[in-house]
Amino acid sequence: MATLFEQLGGAEAVNLAVDKFYERVLADERIKHFFAKTDMAKQRAHQKAFLTYAFGGTDKYSGSNMREAHKALVLEQGLNHEHFDAVAEDLMLTLEEMGVSEELRAQVAAIATAPQHKRDVLNQ
């Protein structure tokens, strides 16, 4: 059975999705301020590596865990549920714009918005 990574189109599709996703995020008034001081080339590379891992494209991931990666955003900038939901919405809109099927978008959403994932991002 093909992994979600493979079903989405592999590295090429994930790379394109991440680039389009961040274009949307950086235009989103609800959340763009969280990226004002971010090295976006590094952020895109990190996100591509993370999604490759999360979608089954590799079993190795060496990036920061979600709690550590978002801790300062929660404590210093007030990252909360509304912001998390805005990011998830932007991801889903990006995938829809790219023509990803509803079935695959649902699988991505299940991973991206899993309760434990949300708790980790929001340091709860």
Backbone as CSV, one residue per row, in Angstrom:
resi,resn,N_x,N_y,N_z,CA_x,CA_y,CA_z,C_x,C_y,C_z
1,MET,0.839,-1.187,0.000,0.000,0.000,0.000,0.887,1.255,0.000
2,ALA,0.557,2.188,-0.834,1.329,3.426,-0.954,1.135,4.307,0.281
3,THR,2.208,4.964,0.688,2.115,5.902,1.814,1.347,7.149,1.375
4,LEU,0.904,7.911,2.340,0.256,9.185,2.033,1.215,10.074,1.250
5,PHE,2.481,10.060,1.609,3.509,10.820,0.902,3.496,10.465,-0.585
6,GLU,3.486,9.174,-0.890,3.466,8.716,-2.286,2.154,9.091,-2.976
7,GLN,1.048,8.927,-2.265,-0.260,9.247,-2.846,-0.386,10.737,-3.180
8,LEU,0.263,11.556,-2.390,0.221,13.003,-2.638,1.102,13.422,-3.817
9,GLY,2.034,12.559,-4.210,2.916,12.869,-5.330,4.377,12.940,-4.968
10,GLY,4.733,12.511,-3.748,6.127,12.451,-3.347,6.750,13.805,-3.061
11,ALA,8.069,13.827,-3.139,8.835,15.024,-2.766,8.442,16.238,-3.596
12,GLU,8.245,16.052,-4.878,7.896,17.185,-5.741,6.597,17.843,-5.282
13,ALA,5.598,17.029,-4.981,4.301,17.565,-4.549,4.399,18.217,-3.171
14,VAL,5.113,17.586,-2.251,5.260,18.159,-0.908,6.016,19.480,-0.983
15,ASN,7.072,19.529,-1.779,7.833,20.772,-1.925,6.963,21.893,-2.477
16,LEU,6.185,21.599,-3.500,5.297,22.597,-4.086,4.230,23.029,-3.080
17,ALA,3.660,22.064,-2.378,2.617,22.378,-1.401,3.152,23.284,-0.298
18,VAL,4.349,23.000,0.193,4.936,23.824,1.263,5.187,25.241,0.759
19,ASP,5.716,25.373,-0.441,5.963,26.708,-0.992,4.664,27.492,-1.154
20,LYS,3.635,26.861,-1.685,2.338,27.525,-1.866,1.681,27.822,-0.510
21,PHE,1.823,26.886,0.419,1.268,27.058,1.756,1.844,28.304,2.422
22,TYR,3.169,28.471,2.361,3.770,29.630,3.011,3.447,30.937,2.289
23,GLU,3.213,30.903,1.007,2.721,32.110,0.320,1.386,32.519,0.933
24,ARG,0.525,31.543,1.160,-0.794,31.807,1.751,-0.656,32.277,3.204
25,VAL,0.181,31.602,3.980,0.380,31.949,5.386,0.907,33.372,5.527
26,LEU,1.874,33.734,4.705,2.485,35.062,4.811,1.551,36.180,4.366
27,ALA,0.443,35.823,3.739,-0.572,36.809,3.360,-1.763,36.782,4.320
28,ASP,-1.758,35.864,5.257,-2.881,35.669,6.171,-2.711,36.584,7.391
29,GLU,-3.557,37.585,7.487,-3.474,38.572,8.574,-3.573,37.942,9.960
30,ARG,-4.212,36.788,10.059,-4.392,36.143,11.353,-3.089,35.575,11.909
31,ILE,-2.160,35.222,11.027,-0.984,34.485,11.500,0.357,34.949,10.935
32,LYS,0.358,35.828,9.964,1.629,36.188,9.316,2.639,36.803,10.277
33,HIS,2.157,37.455,11.333,3.073,38.090,12.280,3.980,37.085,13.001
34,PHE,3.557,35.834,13.093,4.393,34.817,13.734,5.655,34.527,12.928
35,PHE,5.660,34.917,11.654,6.782,34.624,10.765,7.599,35.865,10.412
36,ALA,7.323,36.978,11.078,7.985,38.243,10.750,9.508,38.178,10.865
37,LYS,10.018,37.422,11.814,11.467,37.340,12.020,12.023,35.965,11.662
38,THR,11.279,35.230,10.847,11.650,33.862,10.500,12.434,33.819,9.200
39,ASP,13.486,33.039,9.188,14.217,32.744,7.956,13.337,31.772,7.176
40,MET,12.641,32.280,6.170,11.640,31.469,5.484,12.248,30.358,4.633
41,ALA,13.456,30.515,4.145,14.099,29.420,3.417,14.338,28.250,4.368
42,LYS,14.811,28.561,5.556,15.039,27.528,6.569,13.705,26.924,7.024
43,GLN,12.703,27.761,7.206,11.384,27.289,7.641,10.767,26.349,6.609
44,ARG,10.866,26.733,5.340,10.329,25.871,4.281,11.043,24.518,4.265
45,ALA,12.361,24.524,4.380,13.132,23.278,4.378,12.731,22.406,5.570
46,HIS,12.575,23.035,6.730,12.166,22.305,7.927,10.783,21.692,7.732
47,GLN,9.848,22.470,7.197,8.486,21.985,7.004,8.437,20.844,5.984
48,LYS,9.234,20.961,4.935,9.288,19.890,3.923,9.789,18.599,4.558
49,ALA,10.828,18.700,5.380,11.368,17.524,6.062,10.341,16.932,7.024
50,PHE,9.661,17.801,7.766,8.669,17.324,8.726,7.504,16.632,8.021
51,LEU,6.966,17.256,6.975,5.828,16.651,6.285,6.210,15.363,5.571
52,THR,7.405,15.310,5.048,7.876,14.067,4.441,7.826,12.946,5.473
53,TYR,8.283,13.234,6.678,8.242,12.268,7.771,6.794,11.969,8.184
54,ALA,6.008,13.004,8.423,4.634,12.828,8.914,3.757,12.056,7.932
55,PHE,4.039,12.196,6.645,3.225,11.526,5.626,3.808,10.188,5.187
56,GLY,4.851,9.726,5.854,5.379,8.399,5.582,6.435,8.315,4.502
57,GLY,7.028,9.447,4.133,8.061,9.440,3.110,9.421,9.015,3.627
58,THR,9.597,9.033,4.939,10.829,8.572,5.580,10.490,8.219,7.025
59,ASP,11.328,7.407,7.622,11.120,7.086,9.036,12.103,7.829,9.929
60,LYS,12.807,8.786,9.332,13.796,9.560,10.081,13.413,11.043,10.085
61,TYR,13.479,11.641,11.272,13.224,13.072,11.410,14.132,13.588,12.509
62,SER,14.906,14.604,12.215,15.870,15.107,13.191,15.562,16.523,13.668
63,GLY,14.410,17.057,13.288,14.059,18.411,13.700,13.607,18.474,15.152
64,SER,13.339,19.680,15.607,12.856,19.895,16.971,11.489,19.253,17.154
65,ASN,11.187,18.875,18.404,9.836,18.380,18.648,8.872,19.567,18.655
66,MET,7.608,19.289,18.496,6.593,20.342,18.347,6.531,21.275,19.552
67,ARG,6.642,20.730,20.737,6.574,21.578,21.940,7.705,22.598,21.956
68,GLU,8.918,22.125,21.755,10.069,23.023,21.775,10.023,24.031,20.631
69,ALA,9.641,23.570,19.451,9.630,24.442,18.273,8.642,25.593,18.417
70,HIS,7.572,25.401,19.191,6.527,26.423,19.288,6.425,27.088,20.654
71,LYS,7.238,26.663,21.595,7.146,27.160,22.970,7.228,28.687,23.054
72,ALA,8.217,29.273,22.420,8.370,30.731,22.491,7.184,31.443,21.843
73,LEU,6.641,30.873,20.773,5.482,31.498,20.126,4.274,31.515,21.055
74,VAL,4.116,30.456,21.823,3.011,30.388,22.774,3.233,31.386,23.904
75,LEU,4.414,31.339,24.504,4.694,32.158,25.683,4.880,33.638,25.373
76,GLU,5.528,33.946,24.260,5.874,35.339,23.963,4.929,36.028,22.990
77,GLN,4.273,35.251,22.120,3.422,35.879,21.107,1.967,35.445,21.179
78,GLY,1.638,34.589,22.127,0.244,34.227,22.334,-0.344,33.255,21.322
79,LEU,0.483,32.404,20.729,-0.029,31.388,19.806,-1.124,30.597,20.506
80,ASN,-2.291,30.481,19.848,-3.422,29.811,20.482,-4.215,28.969,19.481
81,HIS,-5.348,28.433,19.939,-6.193,27.558,19.121,-6.617,28.225,17.812
82,GLU,-6.975,29.482,17.858,-7.411,30.181,16.643,-6.286,30.233,15.611
83,HIS,-5.077,30.460,16.058,-3.930,30.499,15.150,-3.648,29.114,14.571
84,PHE,-3.700,28.106,15.430,-3.505,26.728,14.978,-4.523,26.390,13.894
85,ASP,-5.782,26.733,14.141,-6.850,26.444,13.172,-6.646,27.218,11.870
86,ALA,-6.130,28.433,11.953,-5.866,29.222,10.740,-4.775,28.565,9.896
87,VAL,-3.745,28.034,10.546,-2.682,27.333,9.824,-3.256,26.095,9.136
88,ALA,-4.057,25.336,9.868,-4.666,24.136,9.290,-5.566,24.503,8.106
89,GLU,-6.330,25.564,8.248,-7.198,26.027,7.159,-6.370,26.401,5.937
90,ASP,-5.274,27.115,6.149,-4.411,27.508,5.034,-3.819,26.284,4.335
91,LEU,-3.473,25.272,5.111,-2.943,24.046,4.512,-4.008,23.362,3.660
92,MET,-5.206,23.261,4.175,-6.281,22.602,3.429,-6.637,23.379,2.155
93,LEU,-6.676,24.699,2.248,-6.962,25.519,1.066,-5.868,25.370,0.018
94,THR,-4.629,25.279,0.477,-3.506,25.083,-0.443,-3.646,23.762,-1.188
95,LEU,-3.940,22.697,-0.456,-4.073,21.379,-1.078,-5.267,21.327,-2.026
96,GLU,-6.346,21.982,-1.635,-7.520,22.036,-2.527,-7.170,22.777,-3.815
97,GLU,-6.488,23.902,-3.683,-6.059,24.692,-4.839,-5.168,23.874,-5.771
98,MET,-4.387,22.974,-5.195,-3.488,22.126,-5.973,-4.200,20.936,-6.614
99,GLY,-5.471,20.771,-6.307,-6.228,19.671,-6.892,-6.115,18.357,-6.153
100,VAL,-5.662,18.388,-4.900,-5.573,17.175,-4.096,-6.992,16.722,-3.759
101,SER,-7.236,15.441,-3.901,-8.581,14.899,-3.688,-9.060,15.137,-2.261
102,GLU,-10.371,15.129,-2.109,-10.978,15.306,-0.789,-10.531,14.191,0.157
103,GLU,-10.417,12.985,-0.351,-9.993,11.848,0.464,-8.579,12.056,1.018
104,LEU,-7.662,12.488,0.159,-6.290,12.721,0.624,-6.219,13.930,1.546
105,ARG,-7.003,14.968,1.254,-7.032,16.139,2.152,-7.518,15.724,3.537
106,ALA,-8.477,14.827,3.593,-8.987,14.353,4.883,-7.891,13.615,5.648
107,GLN,-7.073,12.837,4.956,-5.970,12.132,5.611,-4.937,13.128,6.138
108,VAL,-4.635,14.145,5.339,-3.697,15.182,5.777,-4.265,15.903,7.002
109,ALA,-5.538,16.262,6.949,-6.173,16.969,8.064,-6.133,16.132,9.340
110,ALA,-6.344,14.828,9.213,-6.320,13.957,10.388,-4.953,13.980,11.058
111,ILE,-3.900,14.075,10.265,-2.543,14.145,10.818,-2.274,15.548,11.372
112,ALA,-2.573,16.556,10.565,-2.239,17.941,10.925,-3.004,18.436,12.146
113,THR,-4.227,17.983,12.317,-5.062,18.497,13.403,-5.318,17.471,14.501
114,ALA,-4.538,16.408,14.525,-4.697,15.401,15.577,-4.624,16.080,16.945
115,PRO,-5.487,15.681,17.873,-5.507,16.329,19.192,-4.137,16.394,19.876
116,GLN,-3.372,15.321,19.821,-2.056,15.343,20.465,-1.123,16.327,19.773
117,HIS,-1.210,16.398,18.466,-0.388,17.343,17.700,-0.727,18.775,18.114
118,LYS,-2.020,19.062,18.213,-2.457,20.407,18.604,-1.986,20.738,20.022
119,ARG,-2.112,19.788,20.945,-1.644,20.015,22.320,-0.138,20.284,22.341
120,ASP,0.606,19.537,21.534,2.060,19.742,21.497,2.414,21.115,20.960
121,VAL,1.794,21.512,19.851,2.073,22.829,19.254,1.733,23.932,20.236
122,LEU,0.624,23.786,20.939,0.164,24.839,21.860,0.717,24.671,23.268
123,ASN,1.641,23.707,23.452,2.290,23.473,24.738,1.289,23.272,25.866
124,GLN,0.312,22.424,25.639,-0.715,22.172,26.659,-0.555,20.800,27.263
